[in-house]
Amino acid sequence: MIRSMTAYASAEAVTPAGTLTCELRTVNHRYLEISPRLPDDQRSFESALRERIAARLSRGKVDVTVRRGESRGESLQVDGTMIGRLSDLSQELVARFPSMRIEFTELLRFPGVLQHAEVDQDEQQAALLGVLDRALDALTATREREGAKLGQILRERLDGIERIVADVRGWMPEIRTGLRARLEQRLADLKQPADPGRLEQELVLQVTRSDVDEELDRLSTHIGETRRVLGLKEPVGRRLDFLMQEFNREANTLGSKSVDARSTNAAVELKVLIEQMREQVQNIE
């Protein structure tokens, strides 16, 4: 199953501690890199969150943002001890600052005065992982839809490479014949009798140097392997990236051995198609 590494998804759930919203954004990355942003009271769940994501995704830079909204029915409590300390402190300060006034709302903003009712930690973690799972489901579906499009693009480029390989194979007998004719013409231009044995040796040497049958065979093998990999159900991005390197190596060799304009142009077209594939492969998990 081809999956893109670029996607976005979100999910929301209502819990006793408030409304949880989880947003996931993923982009290309060589490995799996998870960057979570959690509310302060849920940072202790980061390890479990990372494990859950790593079990579902294998590559990509993953930005995870979790927000918690206040619940309408949430119980709030005032810390009496903290209020007492603030009251004692205010009495000491009033003597020195008679005009000082303390607003009730400002008092509630003081850290530690207003407290949320305690929520069971196990329930809170289960709620977080639950909403994360839903976001991951949506993210995976998006990545698979984008991956299907990428797979179609790659298969079209493979068809193009296969046509070029077949064309070059068909041209080779004619290219070899032309190579022999050019060699004979060069010897004729010397206006000196040539040793037939020497002519054959030189011809064999030139043909050997320009022989691309091995490169064409390897290109055909890479085409078949790439098609097989595209049909696997596991992440295949790294395999495809390696195959693109092999494709490019054979195309370079094909171009360096070319003794005919047609095969030279074919090598250039091959490199264009391979580069187009390589760019798409960079986005595959």
NUZA-360598 format. One record per residue: residue number from 0; x, y, z of N, C-alpha, C in turn. Coordinates in steps of 0.001 Angstrom, whole numbers. Layout:
BEGIN
     i     neast    nnorth       nup    caeast   canorth      caup     ceast    cnorth       cup
   NUM         X         Y         Z         X         Y         Z         X         Y         Z
...
This chain:
BEGIN
     i     neast    nnorth       nup    caeast   canorth      caup     ceast    cnorth       cup
     0       846     -1195         0         0         0         0       882      1246         0
     1       816      2024     -1080      1600      3246     -1171       938      4327      -323
     2      1733      4963       540      1209      6046      1378      2078      7288      1217
     3      1425      8412      1079      2142      9684      1053      2544     10047      2472
     4      3617     10819      2594      4024     11299      3914      3435     12666      4229
     5      2750     13279      3287      2169     14608      3497       661     14480      3701
     6       190     14900      4857     -1247     14802      5134     -1591     15638      6365
     7     -2905     15838      6561     -3422     16543      7743     -4697     15840      8181
     8     -4898     15761      9488     -6137     15177     10020     -6354     15701     11431
     9     -7604     15659     11875     -7924     16084     13241     -9102     15274     13753
    10     -9238     15239     15061    -10361     14555     15706    -10664     15265     17018
    11    -11883     15088     17490    -12333     15778     18705    -13172     14833     19538
    12    -13064     14965     20846    -13854     14132     21757    -14184     14935     23006
    13    -15381     14706     23530    -15823     15356     24761    -15542     14414     25928
    14    -14791     14907     26914    -14415     14104     28071    -14830     14843     29343
    15    -14828     14151     30488    -15158     14833     31750    -14234     16006     32044
    16    -12994     15961     31515    -12034     17036     31769    -12140     18157     30748
    17    -13013     18019     29779    -13145     19040     28750    -13087     18439     27365
    18    -13223     19271     26359    -13181     18819     24975    -11737     18696     24509
    19    -11376     17491     24051    -10028     17242     23552    -10028     17336     22027
    20     -9090     18089     21482     -8914     18193     20041     -7487     17792     19702
    21     -7342     16882     18750     -6029     16409     18330     -5846     16707     16843
    22     -4787     17419     16513     -4460     17729     15123     -3126     17082     14767
    23     -3070     16465     13583     -1857     15826     13087     -1482     16427     11739
    24      -245     16819     11615       296     17295     10333      1573     16517     10052
    25      1693     15955      8852      2883     15193      8499      3457     15694      7180
    26      4783     15733      7117      5493     16106      5895      6663     15138      5710
    27      7357     15301      4589      8456     14401      4254      9563     14427      5310
    28     10109     13262      5573     11299     13168      6428     11909     11792      6206
    29     13223     11734      6323     13905     10462      6075     13517      9406      7104
    30     13307      9835      8335     12924      8921      9404     11606      9403     10022
    31     11199      8756     11111     10010      9187     11841     10426     10167     12924
    32      9933     11395     12836     10233     12429     13836      8914     12975     14358
    33      8669     12800     15653      7404     13195     16273      7633     14425     17136
    34      6834     15466     16892      6938     16713     17667      5587     16996     18317
    35      5395     16560     19579      4098     16760     20244      4016     18081     21002
    36      2834     18663     21001      2523     19841     21833      1263     19497     22628
    37      1454     19328     23943       368     18877     24807        77     19912     25890
    38     -1160     19926     26403     -1458     20764     27568      -579     20348     28753
    39      -328     21274     29643       569     20995     30769       133     19781     31576
    40     -1181     19625     31757     -1651     18528     32599     -1645     17183     31879
    41     -1177     17162     30602     -1141     15898     29869       257     15559     29363
    42      1243     16299     29815      2604     16023     29356      3109     14659     29818
    43      2559     14167     30890      2987     12856     31376      2583     11731     30428
    44      1685     12034     29477      1221     11015     28533      2022     11029     27229
    45      3053     11859     27159      3781     12009     25891      4404     10697     25424
    46      4959      9935     26345      5602      8680     25966      4601      7719     25335
    47      3415      7595     25944      2385      6713     25394      1917      7217     24032
    48      1826      8530     23884      1421      9118     22614      2445      8801     21521
    49      3709      8932     21846      4757      8627     20862      4713      7164     20435
    50      4523      6282     21405      4464      4859     21091      3284      4538     20176
    51      2153      5180     20427       962      4920     19620      1173      5378     18175
    52      1809      6531     18009      2069      7047     16654      3094      6176     15938
    53      4166      5776     16645      5211      4956     16035      4671      3598     15594
    54      3621      3112     16258      3026      1833     15874      2226      1949     14580
    55      1855      3179     14212      1010      3372     13028      1765      3975     11844
    56      2807      4759     12133      3544      5445     11076      5012      5035     11133
    57      5656      4959      9973      7059      4548      9946      7995      5664      9507
    58      7510      6646      8745      8357      7739      8269      7549      9027      8242
    59      8285     10141      8262      7647     11446      8161      7860     12270      9414
    60      7810     13575      9249      7857     14492     10391      6418     14737     10824
    61      6105     14376     12053      4731     14417     12552      4607     15501     13616
    62      3787     16506     13342      3471     17534     14333      2134     17178     14976
    63      2147     17007     16287       935     16634     17033       572     17778     17963
    64      -640     18278     17814     -1112     19356     18688     -2385     18892     19380
    65     -2355     18894     20708     -3529     18509     21498     -3980     19720     22301
    66     -5256     20028     22185     -5837     21147     22945     -6974     20613     23809
    67     -7127     21238     24968     -8225     20851     25858     -9047     22078     26194
    68    -10307     22056     25803    -11219     23133     26150    -11906     22846     27478
    69    -12382     23899     28122    -13054     23728     29420    -14405     23050     29228
    70    -14712     22159     30157    -16015     21500     30152    -17038     22399     30841
    71    -18249     22462     30266    -19295     23324     30855    -19670     22868     32256
    72    -19594     21577     32451    -19986     21062     33761    -18801     20825     34684
    73    -17657     21391     34303    -16457     21122     35073    -16532     21793     36453
    74    -16117     21059     37454    -16127     21550     38830    -14835     22308     39116
    75    -14989     23539     39649    -13829     24361     39990    -13755     24490     41507
    76    -12548     24546     42020    -12336     24655     43455    -11344     25776     43734
    77    -11511     26403     44902    -10601     27452     45341     -9726     26886     46444
    78     -8428     27114     46326     -7475     26634     47316     -7527     27585     48524
    79     -8183     27110     49620     -8351     27946     50805     -7029     28342     51437
    80     -6068     27424     51417     -4756     27728     52007     -4088     28875     51259
    81     -4157     28818     49928     -3539     29863     49130     -4245     31200     49339
    82     -5589     31162     49439     -6344     32387     49688     -5939     32988     51038
    83     -5772     32139     52063     -5375     32613     53378     -4017     33303     53343
    84     -3088     32733     52605     -1754     33336     52513     -1828     34692     51821
    85     -2637     34762     50771     -2775     36029     50050     -3455     37078     50931
    86     -4390     36627     51745     -5080     37560     52632     -4116     38135     53675
    87     -3312     37265     54259     -2330     37745     55243     -1352     38729     54609
    88      -939     38394     53370        12     39267     52689      -618     40621     52370
    89     -1896     40612     51975     -2562     41876     51635     -2696     42772     52864
    90     -2959     42193     54040     -3079     42982     55258     -1752     43660     55611
    91      -672     42965     55368       633     43569     55632       905     44720     54669
    92       465     44544     53419       765     45552     52407      -156     46765     52495
    93     -1387     46561     53022     -2333     47679     53110     -1772     48786     53987
    94     -1096     48412     55071      -523     49424     55958       495     50294     55238
    95      1158     49711     54253      2189     50462     53527      1633     51109     52263
    96       540     50528     51731       -77     51078     50509     -1580     51219     50756
    97     -1993     52275     51479     -3406     52434     51862     -4362     52473     50664
    98     -3918     52960     49541     -4811     53083     48389     -4896     51801     47562
    99     -4208     50761     47971     -4192     49529     47201     -5558     48869     47236
   100     -6038     48421     46057     -7312     47723     45948     -7076     46387     45230
   101     -7679     45355     45727     -7518     44024     45127     -8863     43586     44559
   102     -8929     43378     43258    -10150     42903     42599    -10266     41389     42731
   103    -11503     40925     42872    -11743     39489     43047    -11279     38691     41827
   104    -11562     39203     40635    -11186     38482     39415     -9666     38382     39277
   105     -8976     39428     39710     -7510     39367     39650     -6971     38341     40635
   106     -7655     38203     41753     -7245     37233     42759     -7343     35809     42212
   107     -8403     35553     41447     -8598     34215     40892     -7545     33865     39849
   108     -6946     34879     39230     -5920     34607     38210     -4570     34245     38825
   109     -4425     34485     40117     -3144     34190     40757     -2901     32678     40695
   110     -1691     32245     40272     -1406     30813     40125     -1681     30027     41396
   111     -2455     28951     41239     -2719     28058     42342     -3986     28359     43111
   112     -4647     29525     42875     -5871     29863     43607     -7045     29036     43094
   113     -7246     29076     41770     -8365     28366     41167     -7873     27010     40677
   114     -8512     25950     41105     -8081     24598     40760     -9223     23835     40106
   115     -8833     22978     39172     -9796     22083     38548     -9965     20847     39419
   116    -11138     20309     39384    -11363     19067     40118    -10463     17978     39544
   117     -9923     17144     40390     -9020     16098     39940     -9745     15112     39037
   118     -9035     14701     37973     -9573     13737     37020     -8696     12505     37054
   119     -9301     11351     36970     -8554     10106     36991     -7541     10085     35851
   120     -6251      9854     36181     -5193      9900     35182     -5339      8820     34121
   121     -5733      7633     34520     -5912      6549     33547     -7019      6884     32556
   122     -8108      7454     33081     -9197      7844     32184     -8759      8958     31240
   123     -7968      9875     31763     -7502     10997     30951     -6579     10497     29830
   124     -5683      9552     30170     -4793      9008     29140     -5581      8220     28105
   125     -6560      7435     28559     -7372      6659     27621     -8129      7582     26669
   126     -8620      8695     27199     -9334      9654     26348     -8398     10264     25313
   127     -7183     10595     25748     -6210     11178     24827     -5853     10197     23719
   128     -5544      8958     24093     -5168      7969     23087     -6338      7630     22170
   129     -7549      7708     22713     -8724      7446     21884     -8893      8480     20783
   130     -8774      9754     21139     -8922     10807     20135     -7727     10791     19183
   131     -6551     10397     19688     -5375     10258     18821     -5604      9158     17789
   132     -6165      8031     18207     -6431      6930     17278     -7373      7365     16158
   133     -8363      8143     16507     -9299      8610     15476     -8609      9544     14500
   134     -7745     10403     15019     -7001     11295     14132     -6039     10497     13250
   135     -5418      9460     13815     -4512      8618     13034     -5261      7862     11939
   136     -6476      7412     12250     -7283      6737     11227     -7543      7668     10051
   137     -7927      8900     10363     -8201      9871      9299     -6924     10214      8542
   138     -5818     10339      9275     -4538     10659      8638     -4111      9536      7694
   139     -4240      8302      8149     -3854      7157      7323     -4692      7087      6054
   140     -5985      7346      6177     -6849      7327      4997     -6415      8390      3988
   141     -6062      9569      4486     -5601     10639      3589     -4287     10259      2933
   142     -3363      9714      3715     -2068      9309      3166     -2219      8221      2109
   143     -3172      7322      2316     -3382      6253      1338     -4012      6788        51
   144     -4931      7746       182     -5513      8340     -1031     -4443      9062     -1843
   145     -3615      9842     -1157     -2530     10532     -1857     -1520      9531     -2403
   146     -1283      8460     -1645      -345      7436     -2097      -820      6733     -3357
   147     -2132      6510     -3472     -2667      5881     -4685     -2380      6745     -5912
   148     -2492      8057     -5751     -2180      8962     -6866      -695      8904     -7213
   149       151      8867     -6191      1592      8782     -6435      1947      7468     -7124
   150      1300      6378     -6687      1553      5087     -7314      1186      5084     -8788
   151        85      5742     -9141      -323      5826    -10535       704      6606    -11356
   152      1211      7696    -10790      2238      8484    -11486      3482      7639    -11724
   153      3909      6893    -10708      5108      6068    -10843      4918      4981    -11895
   154      3754      4364    -11928      3503      3312    -12920      3508      3874    -14339
   155      2984      5081    -14500      3019      5714    -15828      4454      5978    -16269
   156      5305      6440    -15332      6704      6681    -15675      7423      5363    -15969
   157      7080      4310    -15241      7666      2998    -15522      7312      2520    -16921
   158      6069      2749    -17331      5662      2382    -18687      6519      3124    -19711
   159      6800      4405    -19434      7636      5185    -20342      9053      4642    -20410
   160      9611      4273    -19254     10958      3706    -19229     10993      2385    -19995
   161      9969      1580    -19806      9913       288    -20485      9858       465    -22006
   162      9130      1457    -22484      9066      1710    -23924     10433      2132    -24462
   163     11134      2968    -23702     12459      3419    -24144     13430      2247    -24206
   164     13396      1375    -23198     14271       198    -23187     13990      -678    -24406
   165     12711      -885    -24695     12351     -1699    -25866     12834     -1042    -27163
   166     12726       275    -27254     13185       986    -28460     14686       812    -28656
   167     15450       997    -27563     16906       883    -27679     17301      -539    -28079
   168     16627     -1539    -27508     16907     -2927    -27907     16681     -3116    -29400
   169     15594     -2539    -29901     15286     -2679    -31324     16287     -1977    -32230
   170     16907      -907    -31704     17871      -151    -32521     19252      -787    -32546
   171     19578     -1621    -31570     20949     -2082    -31419     21512     -2804    -32643
   172     20774     -3731    -33292     21355     -4356    -34490     21732     -3325    -35552
   173     20856     -2346    -35759     21146     -1306    -36748     22325      -437    -36301
   174     22419      -167    -35011     23536       635    -34495     24852       -98    -34701
   175     24862     -1418    -34460     26085     -2184    -34664     26479     -2224    -36134
   176     25475     -2376    -36998     25762     -2357    -38438     26346     -1009    -38854
   177     25773        72    -38351     26285      1402    -38665     27693      1606    -38127
   178     27978      1021    -36948     29308      1130    -36366     30346       453    -37272
   179     29992      -710    -37809     30907     -1421    -38713     31124      -614    -39989
   180     30039       -19    -40510     30162       760    -41744     31061      1976    -41528
   181     30939      2626    -40388     31773      3800    -40115     33241      3413    -39978
   182     33481      2270    -39326     34853      1814    -39166     35472      1476    -40519
   183     34722       791    -41369     35228       459    -42701     35501      1714    -43512
   184     34635      2712    -43368     34832      3964    -44110     36103      4678    -43646
   185     36375      4658    -42354     37578      5294    -41842     38827      4611    -42384
   186     38781      3281    -42417     39919      2554    -42944     40090      2813    -44437
   187     38988      2925    -45158     39052      3206    -46603     39642      4583    -46854
   188     39347      5529    -45952     39866      6884    -46120     41378      6938    -45958
   189     41943      5920    -45294     43392      5889    -45125     44110      5538    -46422
   190     43343      4982    -47388     43878      4591    -48711     45047      3628    -48576
   191     44964      2782    -47577     45960      1741    -47389     45232       430    -47139
   192     45751      -654    -47676     45093     -1948    -47465     45075     -2303    -45980
   193     43939     -2781    -45525     43791     -3133    -44111     43734     -4633    -43933
   194     44324     -5096    -42879     44308     -6517    -42552     42893     -6893    -42098
   195     42245     -7846    -42776     40874     -8236    -42377     40796     -8661    -40913
   196     41818     -9354    -40439     41814     -9761    -39034     41856     -8576    -38105
   197     42660     -7588    -38482     42742     -6366    -37671     41425     -5620    -37657
   198     40766     -5626    -38844     39451     -4966    -38939     38457     -5621    -37983
   199     38439     -6940    -37940     37504     -7652    -37072     37820     -7386    -35599
   200     39107     -7352    -35276     39485     -7067    -33888     39020     -5675    -33447
   201     39232     -4707    -34332     38824     -3344    -34010     37310     -3242    -33892
   202     36628     -3959    -34784     35160     -3945    -34738     34647     -4557    -33429
   203     35250     -5681    -33044     34843     -6330    -31792     35085     -5401    -30613
   204     36209     -4701    -30633     36530     -3779    -29549     35513     -2648    -29466
   205     35165     -2068    -30611     34204      -970    -30634     32815     -1429    -30193
   206     32425     -2607    -30666     31104     -3134    -30291     31046     -3415    -28796
   207     32149     -3966    -28247     32192     -4270    -26822     32063     -2996    -25991
   208     32760     -1947    -26423     32705      -688    -25697     31312       -70    -25724
   209     30599      -288    -26812     29275       333    -26962     28131      -618    -26625
   210     28463     -1838    -26166     27419     -2818    -25865     26639     -2397    -24617
   211     25328     -2286    -24742     24479     -1855    -23617     23451     -2923    -23250
   212     23645     -4133    -23748     22687     -5201    -23439     22569     -5417    -21934
   213     23720     -5379    -21246     23693     -5596    -19790     22904     -4488    -19093
   214     23115     -3244    -19515     22383     -2121    -18917     20887     -2225    -19187
   215     20534     -2627    -20396     19117     -2780    -20739     18482     -3901    -19931
   216     19241     -4990    -19745     18715     -6103    -18935     18479     -5662    -17496
   217     19433     -4893    -16950     19279     -4433    -15567     18120     -3451    -15448
   218     17955     -2597    -16436     16811     -1677    -16417     15499     -2453    -16418
   219     15422     -3507    -17226     14210     -4330    -17254     13975     -4997    -15903
   220     15072     -5446    -15268     14953     -6055    -13941     14452     -5041    -12922
   221     14984     -3809    -12981     14558     -2759    -12047     13087     -2400    -12260
   222     12652     -2411    -13511     11234     -2117    -13798     10341     -3157    -13131
   223     10697     -4443    -13307      9906     -5506    -12694      9914     -5435    -11177
   224     11080     -5137    -10586     11179     -5046     -9131     10380     -3862     -8598
   225     10430     -2750     -9307      9673     -1567     -8859      8175     -1857     -8889
   226      7719     -2529     -9919      6293     -2884     -9978      5925     -3820     -8836
   227      6802     -4747     -8511      6528     -5658     -7393      6453     -4885     -6075
   228      7410     -3986     -5866      7448     -3206     -4620      6213     -2329     -4497
   229      5758     -1764     -5595      4561      -916     -5552      3324     -1686     -5112
   230      3362     -3005     -5240      2219     -3822     -4830      2291     -4332     -3411
   231      3382     -4052     -2694      3517     -4521     -1315      2612     -3731      -379
   232      2242     -4341       745      1367     -3692      1716      2140     -2977      2820
   233      3436     -3122      2826      4267     -2479      3846      4834     -1173      3305
   234      5383      -310      4171      6013       919      3683      7160       601      2716
   235      7211      1302      1592      8168       948       536      9029      2130       105
   236      8930      3262       790      9640      4460       357     11140      4257       239
   237     11748      3608      1230     13200      3433      1205     13626      2498        79
   238     12857      1450      -160     13176       539     -1260     13100      1268     -2598
   239     12069      2046     -2757     11920      2772     -4016     13046      3783     -4194
   240     13460      4413     -3106     14549      5376     -3192     15834      4689     -3662
   241     16100      3494     -3161     17268      2733     -3600     17151      2366     -5075
   242     15968      1934     -5495     15769      1561     -6898     15972      2756     -7828
   243     15592      3947     -7374     15809      5130     -8213     17299      5370     -8436
   244     18098      5101     -7415     19548      5236     -7573     20075      4239     -8608
   245     19543      3005     -8576     19972      1996     -9538     19529      2360    -10954
   246     18314      2848    -11089     17834      3310    -12398     18773      4377    -12954
   247     19105      5324    -12117     19929      6450    -12567     21328      5984    -12973
   248     21859      5008    -12255     23189      4486    -12586     23191      3849    -13983
   249     22168      3060    -14279     22098      2412    -15593     21877      3427    -16711
   250     21085      4450    -16438     20841      5478    -17458     22127      6235    -17763
   251     22913      6517    -16737     24193      7204    -16951     25136      6353    -17796
   252     25205      5061    -17480     26081      4164    -18241     25613      4042    -19681
   253     24306      3967    -19861     23752      3891    -21213     24154      5116    -22028
   254     24088      6283    -21411     24470      7499    -22117     25954      7544    -22425
   255     26796      7080    -21485     28243      7134    -21702     28697      6167    -22795
   256     27954      5080    -23010     28323      4099    -24040     27697      4401    -25400
   257     26859      5389    -25459     26117      5644    -26691     27040      6058    -27834
   258     26785      5478    -29024     27513      5864    -30245     26519      6271    -31331
   259     25290      6523    -30905     24229      6850    -31853     23347      7925    -31229
   260     22885      8866    -32046     22071      9968    -31526     20787      9460    -30895
   261     20221      8398    -31452     18961      7880    -30900     19147      7343    -29483
   262     20191      6577    -29264     20417      6036    -27918     20832      7135    -26946
   263     21531      8164    -27456     21880      9301    -26597     20630     10030    -26133
   264     19715     10291    -27070     18448     10944    -26711     17629     10065    -25769
   265     17678      8750    -26004     16943      7827    -25138     17469      7891    -23708
   266     18809      7982    -23559     19398      8070    -22223     18948      9343    -21518
   267     18861     10447    -22272     18391     11714    -21691     16935     11589    -21254
   268     16091     11007    -22097     14675     10833    -21742     14526      9931    -20527
   269     15370      8907    -20466     15345      8022    -19294     15635      8799    -18021
   270     16659      9632    -18049     17044     10394    -16863     15948     11368    -16448
   271     15227     11916    -17425     14116     12818    -17101     13019     12048    -16372
   272     12661     10869    -16904     11605     10055    -16278     12044      9577    -14887
   273     13289      9188    -14764     13786      8704    -13471     13788      9827    -12443
   274     14155     11029    -12855     14153     12167    -11929     12727     12500    -11494
   275     11786     12401    -12430     10385     12638    -12072      9915     11604    -11053
   276     10323     10360    -11234      9969      9320    -10265     10633      9579     -8913
   277     11912      9949     -8950     12640     10185     -7702     11977     11282     -6871
   278     11502     12341     -7541     10836     13433     -6820      9573     12940     -6141
   279      8834     12058     -6804      7603     11537     -6204      7921     10549     -5069
   280      8974      9773     -5248      9344      8778     -4231      9717      9441     -2913
   281     10261     10670     -2974     10643     11388     -1753      9440     11623      -837
   282      8237     11518     -1382      7036     11788      -589      6323     10514      -154
   283      6955      9366      -379      6316      8087       -61      6871      7526      1248
   284      5961      7073      2096      6358      6515      3395      7188      5246      3213
